[in-house]
Amino acid sequence: MENQRQTKKEFADMKNVVVYYSMGGNTGYVAEKTADKLGADLIRLEPEKNYPDKGFKKFLWGGKSAVMGEEPLLKPYEFDESLYDRIIFGFPVWAGSFAPPIRSFISENRKSMLGKQFAAFACYAGSGADKALEKLKKFLGIAQLDAELVLIDPGDQRMPEKESKIQEFIDKLK
C-alpha cells in the first residue's frame, strides 16, 4: 500500500485533519491534544439529534445505532478535502464498532477521500476497541492505518502511561 512507502519526512509534510465524535469528553480530549501537537485542523461531528448520554438509554440507543450501521444526520460542518493529506478519526467504541456519526461522515465524503491517508484512535470503557478499528478499516476500504491508538477513558482517568501512548501515536504521525 502507498502509505507504507512514505518516509518520515513525507509524513511531516502532510496536512492533517482530526475528525471526531465525542459524547463524554474522552475522545474530545485526545482529539484536541492530537490536533494541537500536529498543527492539524479539528472537526467535531455532532448529530442533529443527540443520543441519550446517561443510564441504560445511553447504551441501548448508542449500541443499537452502531450495530444497525445507522448513519445519523449531522449538524453542518466544514470539510474541504483538498486541504488535507491525512484524516485522523477519533471515536468512542459502541457495541464493538465505531460511533455512527463517523459512519455518516465517511458516507457523506467517501468519493472526496479517495487517495487520502488515514489514522484513528478509539476510546472505550468496556471492550471491542480492536474490533471497532477493524470495522473502520473495512468501511474505509483499506488494509491498514498510518497509526492506531486504543485508550480506556483517557480524559476521565489521566495517567502518565496514557499520556505517553497519546504522544507515541502523535509521533507516528509526524
Disulfide bonds with the S-S distance in Angstrom:
none
